[in-house]
Amino acid sequence: MSEYGIKIKNIEASTLYEYNNNIRDHYEYKDAMLTNSLFSDFLKENGLKIWNNESTRDIVCFEFNYGTRSFEEEITHLKKLAKQARLEYKIAKSFKYKNQIQQKRNKRFKISKLIQEAYKKSYIKHSKDDIRKIFYNDGVIIEYITKKKNGQILKREKIHYKMLYRSTGKAKKGACMFICDRLYKRAVKFLRMGISLPKHNAPIVEISAYAPLISSGIVDKIKINPKNILILKDINKTFNTNVVSVETDESKHCFAKYIKDYTLKNTIFDGQALIDSSIFPSWGNGYILLRHHFCKMAAFNTNIQKFFRDYFGKDYYTATVKDMFGNEHYVKDIELITTDNSMKWLKFNKSYDYWCKWVYANDCQFGIVKTAHKSKLGEVQKMSYQMVNSLDEKIMDSAAKNSVDYVHKLKKDNTEFIKYLEKNKNFANDYEVLVALCNQNPDFIRSSYFRERKKAIIKTYILNIKNGKLLQNADNLTVVGSPYAMLLYAATGDENSVDTDDTFFAEKDTIQCFTQKFKNDEYLAFFRSPFNSKNNLTYLHNVYHKNFEKYFNLGCQCIAINMIGTDAQDRSNGMDMDSDFGYTTNQADIVAHAKYCYKHYPTIVNNIPKEKNVYDNTLNDYATIDNSLAKSQVDIGEASNLAQIAQTYMCNFPDEKYNDYVCILSVIAQAAIDNAKRRFDIDITQEIKRIKKDMDIHKNKYPAFWSIIKKDFNKEDINYDLHCPMNYLYNLSFPKFRSHDTTLPMNQFFVKYALNNNIRTCKKVEELISKYSLEIYKDNTRTIDNHEDDYLLLRKDFDDLIESIKRVKISSNYLGLFSWLIDRAFMITPNICSVSKQISTKLSKNKSLLIKVLYDVNPDNLLKCFSKNC
């Protein structure tokens, strides 16, 4: 069994629909992963069939990205393909590429046959929304065909699947998990904790959002007796300030209304928990994000029992406190403190004892989704382009200084570049190998390959800077709200007790916080992610207090923020404390800018009415909601990007409407994000289109930096006269650096070993590497920066690649094979060049992947293929 989870199929629904209707000869799919979770544990214990100890057919994931064509559209499409195939055939023939000639001929015949056999009644035009509704309502059949090596069919198996839940990892893409009939009832009962919904006016938006919580991917588990969890009623605290209220008119169009002395509220413990240090995992860092049935909370490392001992003194062993349900708990037994906002089962009128029964059913094991991690860059962290574009152009010299200086250092100082490689190595890049080769032979730094890689890596780094990835003394800090006040509230049960919290005070024109990342009495700029405008920028004052040191172990990756007498939540665009984080920096000019923004740019408040639609408990209505959710993913990016266009226009045009649109789009982006759990009474897509039209983009055009943010952007649509902070980065130039040392060819480092295997065996290994290379690059969603299911799948694929190579029957020491592959990739020896003319290779395009793979297969032997001394 994989340490990451179980492989499943991720199928494009439209292609399976066509395959099942006999108008395709195959359906499109890629590998996906049912990650380790409390739900996957349940399935394994309740009949999930696992193949080869790594994959299952019992559960599949569907994506609904495309519709199907009508007969006329299909014929037009096939004719277009036929024309292209004829052209490819002629090219292959003219260059006398034997293998390709046959391949292109077969393609032509296949397309011609499809045109001839196309039958009008078989083609039905459906939108992707239609297909989702068909699959949700009817379920879907998948036929699995097992073949022998000679292609003879050995077995056919048809499995019928039913819609189960919206995938947590890909919810915003509208991906959905289906399960076989055999496991459906058990799985639904488990996911929904036995909750049944009424037929009419059913909370299906909420059940779709919260039932899958228990399917979240986890890295570990922790045992917590639910009776030792103190659940309190959360507290709202108000604060009066000037705001920009985003509201709707009679036509349900958004507008910005400026209001003075408006009353805002913070829900001060929203989504957070305090967990006793005695059970906090040793590998955790400040907090752990927990999941169970209809339960999600960020639990922060706290000396709960030490606090209770100090608070109750001699009465500690007999002291009791009441939870929000009236149940008494001995304080000595309390392991975790949270509020009703973490317990989503309360939305479905379930009792505390009912929930406890379900927690006991899996031996009180809560899933740990993640913990905090220090920046891999050390003491610095990268900004985003939305943050940068919310700065003042006047401070861009100082804001960009760290990044510009670092690029100069990387170019000139090979020692610094090696440090960069060490910090940024991962399973998919060749950085570790480059470091090892340089450690083995310092002259390898002068090799043509090292210099080629260094140039490419620094070029990518510069592009990241122009993309807004500026380095600051900063980190992404996870937020906990007034934690000492939460301890006081737990001890007293009195809402008013939070006002006696002396670790924080309401301070004029700033918000107090505590983080060990920065020094006492420092002022900080705080950008909550996702970030959209100057109105979201928060100005913090870091204050140390003895009680933080005494009762909390938050470390340097968390930040406590005062939620009493402040506008922290609305200021940060609807921030809650269930693992929300903010980019926090003490860079002097950015902090001064945050101070200015906090005083002069009013806090935005979302006053868009909630949706009034009611839904029936039908699969058709589930499909309607999920179709809408899939569209909202596009809306999130569109609204955020449009907000940055508006911010650029603010720097160039006096019209106040651009200020208003930044605020409106900031709210719309957050509303689109929240679509999975709450819905607003506006047509988000149409509102974005209306605002975009009124922003006169066709006339004003786009800022120059847009050509970096958006790939394949038409440069004729750029207005180079527009200025803004991001355009400062676009126009940054970096001096070229040329080493005084000559470049050494790779033949001065290469060590040739005799090939102990036949060419066919070597080609098999080569093809494995090439295939993986195609997989990693063809799907841009599967990147090493993605910490969701796709990241784990990519890591699993890489591990599988290494194991596949190790299983190939080759000489045990690998040296001959390694030497042959390296020679093929770098075209070093004359003999290999002549071989490569006869046997084509893609290795030359995959050098970095090749040496990484070979290093992981056998690091010592990879290094033996390169000389230790020139």
C-alpha positions in Angstrom: 0.0 0.0 0.0 1.3 3.5 -0.9 2.3 5.7 2.0 0.2 8.4 0.3 -3.0 6.6 -0.6 -4.6 4.4 -3.2 -4.5 5.0 -6.9 -7.9 5.6 -8.7 -9.0 6.7 -12.1 -9.7 10.4 -12.8 -12.0 10.3 -15.8 -13.2 13.0 -18.1 -17.0 12.4 -18.0 -17.8 13.5 -21.5 -15.4 11.0 -23.0 -16.9 8.1 -21.0 -20.4 9.2 -22.0 -19.4 9.0 -25.7 -17.5 5.7 -25.2 -20.6 4.1 -23.6 -22.7 5.4 -26.5 -20.3 3.7 -29.0 -19.0 6.9 -30.6 -15.5 6.7 -29.1 -13.1 3.7 -29.0 -11.6 4.8 -25.6 -12.3 7.3 -22.8 -9.8 9.8 -21.4 -8.5 9.4 -17.9 -5.4 10.0 -15.8 -4.3 8.6 -12.5 -5.6 10.2 -9.3 -5.4 9.3 -5.7 -7.7 8.5 -2.9 -5.4 10.0 -0.3 -5.0 8.5 3.2 -8.0 9.7 5.3 -10.4 8.5 8.0 -12.8 7.7 5.2 -10.3 5.6 3.2 -9.6 3.7 6.5 -13.3 3.0 6.8 -13.5 1.8 3.2 -10.5 -0.6 3.7 -12.2 -2.1 6.7 -15.6 -2.4 4.9 -14.9 -4.2 1.6 -12.8 -2.0 -0.6 -11.1 -4.1 -3.2 -7.5 -3.1 -3.7 -5.5 -4.3 -6.8 -1.8 -5.1 -6.5 -1.8 -3.5 -3.1 -1.9 0.0 -4.7 -5.1 0.7 -6.7 -8.9 0.2 -6.6 -11.7 0.2 -9.1 -14.4 0.6 -6.4 -14.2 4.4 -6.4 -13.5 6.8 -9.3 -13.3 10.5 -9.7 -15.1 12.4 -12.5 -14.3 15.8 -14.0 -16.9 17.6 -16.1 -14.8 19.9 -18.2 -16.4 19.3 -21.6 -19.7 18.7 -23.4 -20.4 16.4 -26.4 -20.7 17.4 -30.0 -23.7 17.1 -32.3 -23.3 15.0 -35.4 -22.6 18.0 -37.6 -20.0 19.3 -35.2 -18.4 15.9 -34.9 -18.1 15.6 -38.7 -16.5 19.1 -39.0 -14.1 18.1 -36.2 -13.1 14.8 -37.8 -12.6 16.5 -41.2 -10.3 19.0 -39.6 -8.3 16.1 -38.0 -8.2 14.3 -41.3 -6.7 17.4 -43.0 -4.1 17.7 -40.3 -3.3 13.9 -40.6 -2.8 14.1 -44.3 -0.4 17.0 -43.8 1.6 15.1 -41.1 1.7 12.0 -43.4 3.2 14.1 -46.3 5.8 15.6 -44.0 6.8 12.2 -42.6 7.0 10.8 -46.2 9.1 13.7 -47.5 11.7 13.2 -44.8 11.5 9.4 -45.2 10.8 8.8 -41.5 9.9 5.1 -41.7 8.4 4.7 -38.3 6.4 7.9 -38.6 5.2 7.1 -42.1 3.4 4.0 -40.9 2.1 5.8 -37.7 0.7 8.7 -39.7 -0.8 6.3 -42.3 -2.6 4.4 -39.5 -3.9 7.7 -38.1 -5.3 8.7 -41.5 -7.1 5.4 -42.0 -8.5 5.5 -38.4 -10.0 9.0 -38.9 -11.3 8.1 -42.3 -13.1 5.1 -40.8 -14.6 7.2 -38.1 -16.0 9.6 -40.7 -17.5 6.7 -42.6 -19.0 5.0 -39.6 -20.4 8.1 -37.9 -24.1 7.5 -37.4 -26.3 10.6 -36.9 -28.6 9.2 -34.2 -25.6 8.3 -32.0 -24.5 11.8 -31.6 -26.4 13.9 -29.0 -25.2 17.4 -28.1 -24.9 17.9 -24.4 -23.3 20.6 -22.3 -20.9 19.6 -19.5 -23.7 20.6 -17.1 -26.1 18.2 -18.8 -23.6 15.4 -18.5 -23.1 16.0 -14.8 -26.9 15.8 -14.4 -27.1 12.6 -16.4 -24.3 11.0 -14.3 -25.6 12.2 -11.0 -29.2 11.0 -11.7 -28.5 7.7 -13.5 -25.1 6.7 -12.2 -22.6 5.4 -14.8 -21.3 2.0 -16.0 -17.6 1.5 -16.6 -16.4 -1.6 -18.5 -13.0 -3.0 -17.5 -11.3 -5.3 -20.1 -8.5 -7.5 -19.0 -6.2 -8.6 -21.9 -3.5 -11.2 -22.3 -0.1 -10.1 -23.6 -1.1 -11.1 -27.1 -4.1 -8.8 -26.9 -6.7 -11.5 -26.5 -9.5 -10.5 -24.2 -9.4 -12.6 -21.0 -12.1 -11.0 -19.0 -14.8 -8.3 -19.1 -16.3 -6.7 -16.0 -18.9 -4.0 -15.8 -19.2 -1.9 -12.6 -22.0 0.6 -11.9 -21.2 3.7 -9.9 -23.2 6.2 -8.0 -22.4 9.8 -7.1 -20.9 9.9 -3.6 -19.4 13.3 -2.7 -17.7 16.3 -4.1 -14.0 15.9 -3.9 -12.5 18.0 -1.1 -9.2 18.4 -2.9 -10.8 19.5 -6.2 -14.1 20.9 -5.0 -13.6 24.2 -6.8 -13.1 22.3 -10.1 -16.4 20.6 -9.6 -14.7 17.1 -9.5 -16.9 14.4 -7.9 -16.2 11.0 -6.4 -18.4 8.0 -7.5 -18.5 4.7 -5.8 -19.6 1.2 -6.8 -23.1 0.1 -5.9 -21.8 -2.6 -3.6 -20.3 0.0 -1.2 -22.6 3.0 -1.8 -25.0 2.7 1.2 -22.2 2.0 3.7 -20.1 4.9 2.4 -23.0 7.4 2.3 -24.0 6.5 5.9 -20.4 7.0 7.1 -19.8 10.2 5.3 -23.0 11.8 6.4 -22.8 10.4 9.9 -26.2 8.8 9.5 -27.8 12.2 8.9 -30.9 12.0 6.7 -32.3 15.1 4.9 -35.9 16.1 4.2 -37.2 15.8 0.7 -38.0 19.5 0.3 -36.1 22.6 1.5 -33.1 20.5 2.3 -29.7 21.8 3.3 -27.9 20.1 0.5 -25.4 23.0 0.1 -24.2 22.4 3.6 -24.2 18.6 3.5 -22.2 18.7 0.4 -19.6 21.0 2.0 -19.3 19.3 5.4 -19.9 15.5 4.8 -16.6 15.2 2.9 -14.5 16.7 5.7 -13.8 13.2 7.0 -12.4 12.3 3.5 -9.7 15.0 3.8 -6.2 13.7 3.2 -4.3 13.3 6.4 -0.6 12.9 7.4 -1.3 11.3 10.8 -3.9 10.6 13.5 -4.3 11.6 17.1 -6.6 10.0 19.7 -8.9 12.5 21.6 -11.8 11.3 23.7 -14.7 13.5 22.6 -15.9 13.7 26.2 -12.6 15.5 27.0 -13.4 18.2 24.4 -14.9 21.4 25.8 -17.3 22.9 23.2 -18.2 26.5 24.0 -20.6 28.9 22.3 -18.6 31.3 20.2 -18.6 35.0 21.1 -19.2 38.0 18.8 -17.5 41.3 19.6 -18.3 44.5 17.8 -16.1 47.4 16.7 -17.1 50.7 15.1 -15.1 52.1 12.1 -15.4 53.6 8.7 -16.2 51.0 6.0 -16.9 50.4 2.3 -20.1 48.4 2.4 -20.6 46.3 -0.7 -24.4 46.0 -1.3 -26.8 45.2 -4.2 -29.4 47.4 -5.9 -32.8 46.3 -7.2 -31.2 44.7 -10.3 -28.9 42.7 -8.0 -25.9 44.7 -9.2 -23.2 45.4 -6.6 -22.2 48.9 -5.6 -19.9 50.4 -3.0 -21.3 52.6 -0.2 -19.0 54.5 2.2 -20.3 54.6 5.7 -18.8 56.2 8.8 -18.8 54.7 12.3 -20.2 51.4 11.1 -20.6 48.5 13.5 -18.6 45.5 12.5 -18.2 42.2 14.4 -15.5 39.6 15.0 -16.4 36.0 15.9 -13.4 35.8 18.0 -12.6 32.0 18.1 -14.1 31.1 14.7 -12.8 27.7 13.6 -10.0 27.4 16.2 -9.2 25.1 19.1 -6.7 24.9 21.9 -5.1 21.5 22.4 -3.2 20.4 25.5 0.6 20.2 25.0 0.5 16.7 26.6 -1.1 15.2 23.6 0.2 17.5 20.9 2.4 15.5 18.5 6.2 16.1 18.9 6.5 16.7 15.1 3.8 19.4 15.1 4.7 23.0 14.8 2.5 25.4 16.7 -0.8 23.9 15.5 -2.4 20.9 13.8 -5.4 21.0 11.5 -7.9 18.4 12.6 -10.8 16.6 10.9 -13.5 14.2 12.0 -17.2 13.7 11.2 -18.6 17.2 10.4 -15.7 18.7 12.4 -12.9 21.0 11.3 -10.6 23.0 13.5 -7.1 24.3 13.8 -5.8 23.2 17.2 -3.0 25.4 18.7 -0.5 24.0 21.1 -1.4 25.2 24.6 -0.6 24.3 28.2 -4.2 23.9 29.0 -3.7 21.9 32.2 -1.0 24.2 33.5 -3.4 27.1 33.1 -6.2 25.3 34.9 -3.8 24.3 37.7 -2.9 28.0 38.1 -6.4 29.3 37.8 -8.2 26.8 40.1 -5.3 26.3 42.6 -6.2 23.8 45.3 -9.6 23.1 43.8 -8.0 21.9 40.5 -8.8 18.2 41.0 -12.5 18.7 41.8 -13.2 21.8 39.6 -15.7 21.5 36.8 -16.8 23.6 33.9 -19.9 23.4 31.7 -19.9 23.2 27.9 -22.5 24.9 25.7 -24.9 21.9 26.2 -24.8 22.0 30.0 -22.6 19.0 30.4 -20.1 19.2 33.2 -16.4 18.4 32.6 -13.7 18.0 35.2 -11.0 20.6 34.2 -8.3 18.0 34.8 -9.7 15.9 32.0 -10.0 18.6 29.3 -7.7 17.9 26.4 -9.1 20.3 23.8 -11.2 23.5 23.8 -13.2 24.7 20.8 -16.4 26.3 19.8 -19.6 25.5 18.0 -18.3 27.0 14.8 -15.9 24.0 14.5 -18.7 21.5 14.9 -20.7 21.5 11.7 -23.1 18.7 12.9 -24.8 21.3 14.9 -26.2 22.8 11.7 -28.1 19.5 11.2 -29.7 19.5 14.7 -27.6 16.5 16.0 -26.8 16.2 19.7 -23.4 16.1 21.4 -23.9 12.5 22.4 -24.9 11.5 18.9 -21.6 13.0 17.5 -19.6 11.4 20.3 -21.0 8.0 19.4 -19.6 8.4 15.8 -16.2 9.5 17.1 -16.1 6.5 19.4 -16.8 4.2 16.4 -13.3 4.8 15.1 -11.6 4.7 18.5 -11.5 8.5 18.8 -9.0 8.9 16.1 -9.0 12.4 14.6 -7.2 13.0 11.3 -4.3 15.5 11.2 -4.4 17.2 7.9 -1.3 19.4 8.3 0.8 21.5 10.6 2.8 24.7 10.1 6.1 24.7 8.2 9.0 27.1 8.2 9.7 28.8 4.9 12.0 26.7 2.8 13.8 29.9 2.0 14.9 30.5 5.6 14.1 33.8 7.2 12.5 35.2 4.0 9.3 34.5 2.1 7.9 35.4 -1.3 5.1 37.9 -1.9 2.3 37.5 -4.5 1.6 39.8 -7.4 -1.6 40.9 -5.7 0.3 42.0 -2.7 2.9 43.8 -4.7 0.3 45.7 -6.8 -1.3 46.9 -3.6 2.0 48.7 -2.6 3.0 52.3 -3.4 5.2 52.7 -6.5 7.4 55.1 -4.4 8.6 52.2 -2.2 9.3 49.7 -4.9 13.1 50.3 -4.9 13.3 49.1 -1.3 10.6 46.5 -1.6 12.5 44.8 -4.5 16.0 45.3 -3.1 16.4 41.9 -1.3 15.3 40.1 -4.5 17.5 42.1 -6.8 20.5 41.8 -4.5 19.9 38.0 -4.2 19.9 37.6 -8.0 23.2 39.4 -8.3 24.6 37.1 -5.5 23.4 34.0 -7.3 25.0 35.0 -10.5 28.4 36.0 -9.0 28.8 33.6 -6.1 28.7 29.9 -6.8 28.7 29.1 -3.1 25.5 31.1 -2.7 24.0 29.4 -5.8 24.9 25.9 -4.3 23.1 27.0 -1.1 20.0 27.9 -3.2 20.0 24.5 -4.8 20.3 22.8 -1.3 17.3 24.9 0.0 15.1 24.2 -3.0 15.8 20.6 -3.8 12.8 18.3 -4.1 12.0 14.9 -5.5 11.4 16.1 -9.0 14.3 18.4 -9.7 18.0 17.8 -10.2 19.3 20.2 -7.6 20.5 17.5 -5.2 22.5 15.9 -7.9 24.1 19.1 -9.0 25.2 19.7 -5.4 26.6 16.2 -5.2 28.5 16.5 -8.4 30.0 19.8 -7.3 30.9 18.4 -3.9 32.7 15.5 -5.6 34.5 17.7 -8.1 34.5 21.5 -7.5 35.5 22.0 -11.1 32.1 20.7 -12.2 30.8 24.2 -11.5 32.7 25.2 -14.8 31.1 22.4 -16.8 28.9 23.3 -19.7 25.9 21.4 -18.2 26.2 23.1 -14.8 26.4 26.6 -16.4 23.5 25.7 -18.7 21.4 24.7 -15.7 22.5 27.7 -13.6 21.5 30.1 -16.3 18.1 28.4 -16.7 17.4 28.3 -13.0 18.3 32.0 -12.5 16.3 32.9 -15.5 13.3 31.2 -13.9 14.0 32.9 -10.6 14.0 36.4 -12.4 10.8 35.5 -14.1 9.3 34.7 -10.6 10.4 38.1 -9.4 8.7 39.8 -12.3 5.7 37.7 -11.4 5.6 39.4 -8.0 7.5 36.8 -6.0 9.5 39.4 -4.1 11.6 38.3 -1.1 11.0 40.0 2.3 11.9 39.2 5.8 8.5 37.5 6.2 6.5 34.3 6.6 3.0 33.0 6.1 1.8 32.8 9.7 -1.3 30.8 10.8 -3.8 32.9 12.7 -5.3 32.2 16.2 -7.7 34.7 17.7 -7.2 36.0 21.3 -6.1 32.6 22.7 -5.7 33.7 26.3 -9.2 35.1 26.2 -10.3 31.6 25.1 -8.6 30.1 28.2 -10.4 32.6 30.5 -13.7 31.8 28.8 -13.2 28.1 29.2 -12.4 28.5 32.9 -15.4 30.7 33.7 -18.0 30.0 31.1 -18.7 33.7 31.2 -18.7 35.6 27.9 -17.7 38.8 29.7 -14.5 37.1 31.0 -12.8 37.6 27.6 -12.8 41.4 28.3 -10.4 40.7 31.2 -7.7 39.4 28.8 -4.7 41.6 29.5 -2.4 40.0 26.8 -4.0 42.4 24.2 -5.6 45.8 24.3 -7.5 47.7 21.7 -5.1 50.2 20.2 -5.9 53.1 18.0 -5.0 52.8 14.3 -3.4 49.4 14.7 -4.3 45.8 15.9 -2.2 44.1 18.5 -0.7 40.7 17.8 1.8 38.2 19.1 4.3 36.2 17.1 7.8 34.9 18.0 8.7 35.4 14.3 9.3 39.1 15.1 10.6 41.1 18.0 8.5 42.6 20.8 7.1 46.1 19.9 7.7 45.7 16.2 5.0 46.9 13.8 4.1 44.6 11.0 2.2 44.5 7.7 -0.3 41.6 7.3 -1.7 40.3 4.0 -4.2 37.6 4.5 -4.3 35.1 1.7 -6.1 35.4 -0.7 -5.3 39.1 -0.9 -6.9 41.7 -3.2 -6.6 45.4 -2.2 -5.2 48.1 -0.1 -8.4 48.0 1.9 -7.4 44.4 3.0 -4.0 45.4 4.2 -3.7 45.2 8.0 -1.3 47.1 10.3 -0.2 45.0 13.3 1.7 45.8 16.6 3.6 42.9 18.0 3.4 42.8 21.8 4.9 40.1 24.0 3.3 39.1 27.3 4.4 36.6 30.0 1.1 34.6 29.6 1.9 33.8 25.9 5.3 32.3 27.0 3.7 30.6 30.0 0.6 29.0 28.4 1.2 28.7 24.7 3.7 27.0 22.4 2.9 28.7 19.1 6.4 28.8 17.7 7.5 31.1 14.9 4.9 30.0 12.3 1.7 31.2 14.1 0.4 34.6 15.0 -2.1 35.4 17.7 -4.3 38.4 16.8 -6.5 40.5 19.0 -10.1 39.9 18.0 -11.6 42.1 20.7 -12.2 45.7 19.9 -10.8 45.4 16.3 -11.9 44.9 12.8 -9.4 42.0 12.1 -11.8 39.6 10.4 -13.5 42.0 7.9 -10.3 43.8 7.4 -8.7 40.6 6.2 -11.6 39.8 3.8 -13.6 37.3 6.0 -10.7 35.7 7.8 -11.5 32.9 10.3 -9.2 30.8 12.4 -9.5 27.3 11.0 -6.0 27.5 9.5 -6.2 30.8 7.6 -2.8 32.5 7.4 -1.4 35.9 6.5 1.9 37.0 4.9 3.5 39.0 7.6 6.6 41.2 7.2 8.5 43.9 9.1 10.0 45.4 6.0 10.1 49.1 7.0 8.6 50.7 3.9 5.9 48.1 3.5 5.0 48.5 7.2 4.7 52.3 6.8 2.5 51.7 3.7 0.3 49.3 5.8 0.0 52.0 8.4 -1.1 54.5 5.8 -3.6 52.0 4.2 -5.1 51.0 7.6 -5.8 54.6 8.3 -6.9 55.9 4.9 -8.5 52.9 3.1 -11.7 51.9 4.9 -12.4 48.3 5.7 -14.6 46.4 3.2 -17.7 44.7 4.5 -19.7 42.2 2.6 -23.4 43.1 2.7 -24.5 41.1 -0.3 -27.7 39.2 0.6 -27.5 35.5 1.0 -29.3 33.3 -1.6 -33.0 32.7 -1.0 -33.3 29.7 -3.2 -34.3 26.4 -1.6 -33.3 23.0 -2.9 -34.9 19.6 -2.8 -33.0 16.5 -1.7 -32.6 15.3 -5.3 -29.6 14.3 -7.3 -30.6 16.8 -9.9 -30.3 19.7 -7.4 -27.0 18.4 -6.2 -25.8 18.5 -9.9 -27.2 22.1 -10.2 -25.2 23.2 -7.2 -22.0 21.5 -8.3 -22.2 22.9 -11.8 -22.5 26.4 -10.2 -19.5 25.6 -8.0 -17.4 24.5 -11.0 -18.1 27.9 -12.7 -17.1 29.7 -9.5 -13.5 28.5 -9.8 -13.2 30.6 -12.9 -14.9 33.5 -11.1 -12.4 33.5 -8.3 -9.5 34.0 -10.6 -11.3 36.4 -12.9 -12.5 38.6 -9.9 -9.0 38.7 -8.3 -7.3 39.4 -11.6 -9.8 42.1 -12.5 -9.2 43.7 -9.1 -5.6 44.1 -10.0 -6.4 45.7 -13.3 -8.6 48.2 -11.3 -5.8 48.8 -8.9 -3.5 49.7 -11.8 -6.2 52.0 -13.2 -6.3 53.7 -9.8 -2.7 54.6 -10.2 -3.4 56.2 -13.6 -6.9 57.6 -13.7 -8.9 59.9 -11.3 -12.2 58.2 -11.8 -13.4 56.9 -8.3 -15.2 54.0 -9.9 -12.0 52.1 -10.0 -11.6 52.3 -6.2 -15.1 51.1 -5.9 -14.6 48.2 -8.2 -11.5 47.0 -6.3 -13.6 46.8 -3.2 -16.5 45.1 -5.0 -14.3 42.6 -6.8 -12.5 41.8 -3.5 -15.9 40.8 -2.0 -17.0 38.9 -5.2 -13.8 36.9 -5.2 -14.4 35.9 -1.5 -18.1 35.1 -2.3 -16.9 32.8 -5.1 -14.6 31.0 -2.7 -17.4 30.6 -0.2 -19.7 29.2 -2.8 -19.1 25.6 -1.6 -20.7 26.3 1.8 -22.8 29.5 1.5 -24.4 31.1 -1.6 -25.0 34.8 -2.3 -28.0 36.3 -4.1 -26.1 37.6 -7.1 -25.0 36.1 -10.5 -21.3 36.3 -9.8 -20.3 35.5 -13.4 -22.5 38.2 -14.9 -21.4 40.8 -12.2 -17.8 40.3 -13.2 -18.7 40.7 -16.9 -20.7 43.9 -16.1 -17.8 45.4 -14.1 -15.2 44.4 -16.7 -17.2 46.1 -19.4 -17.6 49.3 -17.4 -13.9 49.4 -16.7 -13.2 50.3 -20.3 -10.5 47.7 -20.7 -10.9 47.8 -24.5 -9.9 51.5 -24.4 -7.5 51.5 -21.4 -6.0 48.1 -22.2 -3.8 46.0 -19.9 -0.7 46.9 -18.0 2.6 45.5 -19.3 3.1 43.0 -16.5 -0.1 41.2 -17.7 2.0 39.6 -20.4 3.9 37.7 -17.6 0.8 36.9 -15.5 -1.1 35.6 -18.5 0.7 33.3 -20.9 0.2 33.8 -24.6 -1.2 37.2 -24.1 -1.7 39.5 -27.1 0.8 42.3 -26.8 -1.4 44.6 -28.9 -3.7 44.7 -25.9 -1.0 46.2 -23.7 -0.9 49.9 -22.8 2.8 50.6 -22.0 1.9 54.0 -20.6 0.2 52.5 -17.6 2.3 52.6 -14.4 1.8 50.6 -11.2 4.0 48.7 -8.7 3.9 45.5 -10.8 5.0 47.4 -13.9 8.1 48.5 -11.9 9.0 44.8 -11.7 8.2 44.2 -15.3 10.7 46.9 -16.3 13.5 45.7 -13.9 16.7 44.9 -15.7 19.4 42.6 -14.3 23.0 43.2 -15.3 24.6 40.2 -17.1 27.5 38.4 -15.5 30.2 36.4 -17.3 32.6 34.3 -15.4 36.3 34.8 -16.1 36.9 31.0 -15.9 36.5 29.1 -19.2 33.6 26.7 -19.7 34.7 23.0 -19.7 33.0 20.5 -22.0 31.3 17.5 -20.5 33.7 15.1 -22.1 36.3 16.3 -19.5 34.1 14.9 -16.7 32.5 11.9 -18.3 33.7 8.4 -17.4 32.8 5.7 -20.0 31.9 2.2 -18.8 31.3 -0.8 -21.0 27.7 -1.6 -21.7 26.8 -5.0 -20.2 23.3 -4.9 -21.5 21.7 -5.0 -24.9 20.4 -1.8 -26.5 16.8 -3.0 -26.2 17.1 -3.1 -22.4 18.6 0.3 -22.3 15.9 1.7 -24.5 13.3 0.3 -22.1 14.7 2.3 -19.3 15.0 5.3 -21.6 11.3 5.0 -22.5 10.3 4.8 -18.9 12.0 8.1 -18.2 10.6 9.8 -21.3 7.1 8.7 -20.4 7.4 10.1 -16.9 8.8 13.3 -18.4 5.7 13.7 -20.6 3.4 13.0 -17.7 5.0 15.6 -15.4 5.0 18.4 -18.1 1.7 17.8 -19.9 -0.5 18.5 -16.9 0.2 21.9 -15.4 -2.0 21.2 -12.4 0.3 18.5 -11.1 3.2 20.6 -9.7 5.5 20.2 -6.9 4.1 23.3 -5.2 0.7 21.7 -4.9 0.3 20.1 -1.5 -3.0 18.5 -2.3 -3.8 15.1 -3.9 -2.0 15.9 -7.2 1.3 16.5 -5.4 1.1 13.2 -3.6 0.2 11.4 -6.9 3.2 13.0 -8.7 5.4 11.9 -5.8 4.0 8.4 -6.0 4.5 8.3 -9.8 8.2 9.3 -9.3 8.7 6.6 -6.7 7.1 4.1 -9.1 9.4 5.2 -11.9 12.4 4.4 -9.7 11.1 1.0 -8.7 10.2 0.2 -12.4 13.8 0.9 -13.4 15.1 -1.2 -10.6 13.0 -4.1 -11.8 14.4 -4.0 -15.3 16.8 -6.9 -15.8 20.1 -5.1 -16.0 23.5 -5.5 -14.6 23.5 -5.3 -10.9 26.0 -2.4 -10.7 24.1 -0.3 -13.3 27.4 1.4 -14.4 27.2 0.4 -18.1 23.6 1.4 -18.4 24.1 4.7 -16.6 27.1 5.5 -18.7 25.2 4.7 -22.0 22.2 6.8 -21.0 24.3 9.8 -19.9 26.3 9.6 -23.1 23.1 9.5 -25.1 21.6 12.5 -23.4 24.7 14.7 -23.5 26.0 13.3 -26.9 29.5 13.1 -25.5 31.4 10.3 -27.4 31.6 10.1 -31.2 30.3 6.5 -31.2 27.1 7.4 -29.3 26.4 10.3 -31.7 26.3 7.8 -34.7 24.1 5.4 -32.7 21.7 8.3 -31.8 21.3 9.1 -35.5 19.9 5.6 -36.0 18.0 5.3 -32.8 16.2 8.6 -31.9 16.2 9.8 -28.3 14.3 12.3 -26.2 16.9 12.2 -23.4 18.7 15.4 -24.6 15.5 17.3 -23.7 15.3 15.6 -20.3 18.9 15.8 -19.0 17.9 17.1 -15.6 15.3 14.5 -15.1 17.6 11.7 -16.3 20.4 12.5 -13.9 17.9 12.9 -11.0 16.4 9.5 -11.8 19.7 7.7 -12.1 20.9 9.4 -8.9 17.8 8.1 -7.0 18.3 4.6 -8.4 22.0 4.4 -7.3 23.7 7.7 -6.2 27.2 6.2 -5.9 27.2 4.8 -9.4 25.8 8.0 -10.9 28.7 9.9 -9.4 31.2 7.3 -10.7 30.1 8.2 -14.2 31.6 11.7 -13.7 35.3 12.1 -13.0 36.6 13.3 -9.6 39.5 15.2 -11.1 39.9 17.0 -14.5 
